[in-house]
Amino acid sequence: MIVAVGDTHTVVWHLSGEMRLSNNARSFIEVTAKNGDQIAISSISLVEMIYLIEKGRIPALRFSQLAAELENPESLFVQIPVDLKIARTLSRIDVMQIPDMPDRIVAATALHLDVPVISRDGKIRLSSISTIW
Protein backbone atom coordinates (compact mmCIF):
# COMPACT_ATOMS: atom_id res chain seq x y z
CA MET A 1 0.00 0.00 0.00
CA ILE A 2 1.28 3.48 -0.86
CA VAL A 3 1.42 5.54 2.34
CA ALA A 4 3.21 8.71 1.19
CA VAL A 5 4.95 10.48 -1.68
CA GLY A 6 8.63 11.26 -1.23
CA ASP A 7 9.91 14.46 -2.77
CA THR A 8 13.15 14.41 -4.74
CA HIS A 9 15.43 15.52 -1.91
CA THR A 10 13.86 13.11 0.56
CA VAL A 11 14.58 10.21 -1.79
CA VAL A 12 18.13 11.39 -2.50
CA TRP A 13 18.89 11.83 1.20
CA HIS A 14 17.40 8.44 2.05
CA LEU A 15 19.45 6.69 -0.63
CA SER A 16 22.66 8.42 0.47
CA GLY A 17 22.07 7.84 4.17
CA GLU A 18 22.56 11.56 4.78
CA MET A 19 21.48 12.95 8.10
CA ARG A 20 19.49 15.72 6.40
CA LEU A 21 16.28 13.75 6.91
CA SER A 22 14.42 14.77 10.04
CA ASN A 23 14.04 12.13 12.73
CA ASN A 24 10.31 12.05 11.99
CA ALA A 25 10.85 11.53 8.24
CA ARG A 26 13.53 8.87 8.82
CA SER A 27 11.33 7.02 11.30
CA PHE A 28 8.33 7.16 8.94
CA ILE A 29 10.41 5.70 6.10
CA GLU A 30 11.79 2.94 8.36
CA VAL A 31 8.32 1.97 9.62
CA THR A 32 6.97 2.02 6.06
CA ALA A 33 9.71 -0.38 4.94
CA LYS A 34 9.20 -2.62 7.99
CA ASN A 35 5.45 -2.82 7.32
CA GLY A 36 5.99 -3.71 3.66
CA ASP A 37 4.26 -0.54 2.49
CA GLN A 38 5.54 1.75 -0.23
CA ILE A 39 6.48 5.37 -0.80
CA ALA A 40 5.51 6.79 -4.17
CA ILE A 41 7.94 8.78 -6.27
CA SER A 42 6.61 11.03 -8.99
CA SER A 43 8.27 10.49 -12.34
CA ILE A 44 9.11 14.23 -12.24
CA SER A 45 11.55 13.37 -9.45
CA LEU A 46 13.46 11.10 -11.83
CA VAL A 47 13.75 13.99 -14.27
CA GLU A 48 14.75 16.35 -11.47
CA MET A 49 17.46 13.93 -10.33
CA ILE A 50 19.00 13.96 -13.82
CA TYR A 51 18.95 17.75 -13.73
CA LEU A 52 20.68 17.77 -10.31
CA ILE A 53 23.31 15.34 -11.62
CA GLU A 54 23.92 17.55 -14.65
CA LYS A 55 24.34 20.56 -12.36
CA GLY A 56 26.81 18.62 -10.19
CA ARG A 57 24.57 18.81 -7.12
CA ILE A 58 24.18 15.05 -6.60
CA PRO A 59 26.28 12.09 -7.76
CA ALA A 60 25.03 9.94 -10.66
CA LEU A 61 25.12 7.00 -8.26
CA ARG A 62 21.89 8.24 -6.65
CA PHE A 63 19.95 7.85 -9.90
CA SER A 64 21.44 4.38 -10.42
CA GLN A 65 20.43 3.42 -6.87
CA LEU A 66 16.89 4.64 -7.38
CA ALA A 67 16.59 2.95 -10.78
CA ALA A 68 17.66 -0.35 -9.20
CA GLU A 69 15.12 0.16 -6.41
CA LEU A 70 12.31 0.89 -8.85
CA GLU A 71 13.12 -2.20 -10.91
CA ASN A 72 12.76 -4.37 -7.80
CA PRO A 73 9.12 -5.43 -7.26
CA GLU A 74 9.79 -5.66 -3.50
CA SER A 75 11.09 -2.08 -3.35
CA LEU A 76 10.14 0.50 -0.77
CA PHE A 77 9.65 2.91 -3.68
CA VAL A 78 7.14 2.84 -6.51
CA GLN A 79 7.11 5.24 -9.46
CA ILE A 80 3.93 7.16 -10.23
CA PRO A 81 3.75 8.65 -13.75
CA VAL A 82 2.72 12.23 -14.38
CA ASP A 83 -0.54 11.57 -16.19
CA LEU A 84 -3.84 13.28 -16.96
CA LYS A 85 -5.15 12.67 -13.42
CA ILE A 86 -2.09 14.28 -11.86
CA ALA A 87 -2.24 17.17 -14.34
CA ARG A 88 -5.87 17.81 -13.44
CA THR A 89 -5.03 17.71 -9.74
CA LEU A 90 -2.52 20.56 -10.26
CA SER A 91 -5.47 22.95 -10.46
CA ARG A 92 -6.16 22.25 -6.76
CA ILE A 93 -2.76 23.69 -5.78
CA ASP A 94 -2.34 27.44 -5.62
CA VAL A 95 0.59 28.44 -7.84
CA MET A 96 1.34 31.26 -5.38
CA GLN A 97 1.73 28.76 -2.52
CA ILE A 98 3.87 26.27 -4.44
CA PRO A 99 5.34 28.04 -7.49
CA ASP A 100 8.01 25.46 -8.43
CA MET A 101 6.51 23.07 -11.02
CA PRO A 102 8.31 19.88 -9.86
CA ASP A 103 7.16 20.59 -6.29
CA ARG A 104 3.60 21.20 -7.52
CA ILE A 105 3.65 17.90 -9.41
CA VAL A 106 4.89 16.04 -6.33
CA ALA A 107 2.18 17.72 -4.24
CA ALA A 108 -0.48 16.94 -6.86
CA THR A 109 0.62 13.31 -6.85
CA ALA A 110 0.11 13.19 -3.08
CA LEU A 111 -3.29 14.88 -3.36
CA HIS A 112 -4.36 12.46 -6.07
CA LEU A 113 -3.24 9.46 -4.01
CA ASP A 114 -4.67 11.01 -0.81
CA VAL A 115 -1.40 10.56 1.09
CA PRO A 116 1.07 13.02 2.66
CA VAL A 117 4.31 14.27 1.11
CA ILE A 118 7.58 13.59 2.89
CA SER A 119 9.30 16.93 2.39
CA ARG A 120 11.48 19.54 4.05
CA ASP A 121 10.34 22.15 1.50
CA GLY A 122 8.96 25.12 3.39
CA LYS A 123 6.46 26.13 0.73
CA ILE A 124 4.95 22.66 0.58
CA ARG A 125 4.85 22.46 4.37
CA LEU A 126 3.13 25.87 4.64
CA SER A 127 0.53 24.92 2.03
CA SER A 128 -2.62 22.91 2.60
CA ILE A 129 -0.79 19.75 1.49
CA SER A 130 -0.39 17.18 4.26
CA THR A 131 3.32 16.74 4.97
CA ILE A 132 5.64 14.63 7.05
CA TRP A 133 8.84 16.18 8.26
C-alpha positions in Angstrom: 0.0 0.0 0.0 1.3 3.5 -0.9 1.4 5.5 2.3 3.2 8.7 1.2 5.0 10.5 -1.7 8.6 11.3 -1.2 9.9 14.5 -2.8 13.2 14.4 -4.7 15.4 15.5 -1.9 13.9 13.1 0.6 14.6 10.2 -1.8 18.1 11.4 -2.5 18.9 11.8 1.2 17.4 8.4 2.1 19.4 6.7 -0.6 22.7 8.4 0.5 22.1 7.8 4.2 22.6 11.6 4.8 21.5 13.0 8.1 19.5 15.7 6.4 16.3 13.7 6.9 14.4 14.8 10.0 14.0 12.1 12.7 10.3 12.1 12.0 10.9 11.5 8.2 13.5 8.9 8.8 11.3 7.0 11.3 8.3 7.2 8.9 10.4 5.7 6.1 11.8 2.9 8.4 8.3 2.0 9.6 7.0 2.0 6.1 9.7 -0.4 4.9 9.2 -2.6 8.0 5.5 -2.8 7.3 6.0 -3.7 3.7 4.3 -0.5 2.5 5.5 1.8 -0.2 6.5 5.4 -0.8 5.5 6.8 -4.2 7.9 8.8 -6.3 6.6 11.0 -9.0 8.3 10.5 -12.3 9.1 14.2 -12.2 11.6 13.4 -9.4 13.5 11.1 -11.8 13.8 14.0 -14.3 14.8 16.4 -11.5 17.5 13.9 -10.3 19.0 14.0 -13.8 18.9 17.8 -13.7 20.7 17.8 -10.3 23.3 15.3 -11.6 23.9 17.5 -14.7 24.3 20.6 -12.4 26.8 18.6 -10.2 24.6 18.8 -7.1 24.2 15.1 -6.6 26.3 12.1 -7.8 25.0 9.9 -10.7 25.1 7.0 -8.3 21.9 8.2 -6.6 19.9 7.9 -9.9 21.4 4.4 -10.4 20.4 3.4 -6.9 16.9 4.6 -7.4 16.6 2.9 -10.8 17.7 -0.4 -9.2 15.1 0.2 -6.4 12.3 0.9 -8.8 13.1 -2.2 -10.9 12.8 -4.4 -7.8 9.1 -5.4 -7.3 9.8 -5.7 -3.5 11.1 -2.1 -3.4 10.1 0.5 -0.8 9.7 2.9 -3.7 7.1 2.8 -6.5 7.1 5.2 -9.5 3.9 7.2 -10.2 3.8 8.7 -13.7 2.7 12.2 -14.4 -0.5 11.6 -16.2 -3.8 13.3 -17.0 -5.2 12.7 -13.4 -2.1 14.3 -11.9 -2.2 17.2 -14.3 -5.9 17.8 -13.4 -5.0 17.7 -9.7 -2.5 20.6 -10.3 -5.5 22.9 -10.5 -6.2 22.2 -6.8 -2.8 23.7 -5.8 -2.3 27.4 -5.6 0.6 28.4 -7.8 1.3 31.3 -5.4 1.7 28.8 -2.5 3.9 26.3 -4.4 5.3 28.0 -7.5 8.0 25.5 -8.4 6.5 23.1 -11.0 8.3 19.9 -9.9 7.2 20.6 -6.3 3.6 21.2 -7.5 3.6 17.9 -9.4 4.9 16.0 -6.3 2.2 17.7 -4.2 -0.5 16.9 -6.9 0.6 13.3 -6.8 0.1 13.2 -3.1 -3.3 14.9 -3.4 -4.4 12.5 -6.1 -3.2 9.5 -4.0 -4.7 11.0 -0.8 -1.4 10.6 1.1 1.1 13.0 2.7 4.3 14.3 1.1 7.6 13.6 2.9 9.3 16.9 2.4 11.5 19.5 4.0 10.3 22.1 1.5 9.0 25.1 3.4 6.5 26.1 0.7 5.0 22.7 0.6 4.8 22.5 4.4 3.1 25.9 4.6 0.5 24.9 2.0 -2.6 22.9 2.6 -0.8 19.7 1.5 -0.4 17.2 4.3 3.3 16.7 5.0 5.6 14.6 7.1 8.8 16.2 8.3 
